[in-house]
């Protein structure tokens, strides 16, 4: 409505009517008042906000880099294969508390590509950015056991990376947790990473990760397993990130702490719908380029 001053001039009561919805129908209130259609009944990650969780494109050189992957080949979804490069940055509050923040900055999504092709795409992209992931966390179905004779997607990718890297191993892969308890626990973990201490959320995503930004707020709960995400939805980007975020140690700030790095310049761009300031990430994280 802020973009339509004529409406508010002609009907001053309109704003009051919309504000009255805030307590009884919050999803409709956010949509009609702020044009935020990402919230709806049954949504799993209702705290996700494009204003605070999505940041401009950035290639972080600092922190520990990881590759997160969920495997798929069919064309049932355009994200059947989903992989993400993320970095974990250790920051400190003014009173010296350490906490972790994650930036997911590169997306690889598609279908009907062989593991070796994805391996080449990822390897080339990492080389161009000057990024070397420390570890890959992936769909457990991608990696075979030592007793298995057939090579699974992850095994094929590692072999291709070794070939591209002059015969030396380039990236080790470990299995993410996809058990029943792992899936339910993963929802809780992602909620924690999406939360905001005081200035910016613990987890932010660059605008180039379009499929993750599109699908994450669309996820709803499973009717039969009410603590889990409905796996019939397009959940491949979420699964890839869930594997990774469950592996990274979550270190949050204590209530009352102000999560500001001493000496860093901050530029508040605006505030999100909860009144939290939105920070320019390239200024908040001094080492990002």
C-alpha positions, 0 to 999 in steps of 0.5 A: 500500500505504500506504493499506492498513495492515491488509495490511502488518500481516498480511503484512509481507513484502509490502512487501519483495516489491514493493520487489524489483520496482524493478530488474526491472520498474520500471513494475509497481513504480511501479503497485503501490507508489505507485498510479502507473499512468501508466508502462508499457512503450513509453511515450514520456514516462515521466518525466511525473509528475502529482505534479510536473508538474501544479499547481493552476489559476493564471493567470500574469500574468508572462512571455511568453504564447503560443498553441499550436494543432493543427487538427482538425475530425472527431469521431474524437477529442474533442481533434481541435482542441487549443490551449493558452495558455502562459507562458514565465518567465525565472528565476534561480538563486542563483548568477545563472544564467538559465533558462526555465520554462513553465506551460501554464494554459489548454486549448481542446479539442473537435471539429466547430467551425468556425475562427471559433467557436474564434477567438471562444472563445479571444479571449473567454477571453483577454480575461476572463483579461487575457491577450494572447498574443505569438504563435501557433504552430500546425499548418502545415496551418492557414496558407496561402501568399500564392499560395493563394486559399482561406483555411485555418483559421488564416487564418479565425481571424486574420480573425475576431480582427481583426473582434473586435478592432475591425479591428486585427490581434490575433494573428499565427500562424506555422507549427510544425515538422511535418517528419519531422526536426521530429517526431523532434526535437520528442520530444527537446525535450519530454523536455528541458522535462519534466525537473526541474532541482532543485526543479520541472520546467521545464514544468508544466501546470495541472490544468484542462488535463485532456486534455493530462494524460490523453493525454501519458502514454498516448503510445507510440513508432511501430513503424516510426519508433521515435524518433517518437510513434505518430501513430495515437494521440490526439496532438493535445494533444501536437502543439500543445504540441510546436509551442510548446515547439520554438519557445521557447528552452530555457535550462536550469541547469548541473549543481550549481546550485540553481534557487531565485529569491533572496528568494522564499518556498518551501513544500515540499508533499511529494516526488515519486517521485524524491525531488524536492520539490514546490513550491507554484507560487503561492509559487514564482512570486511574480507568479502569481495 
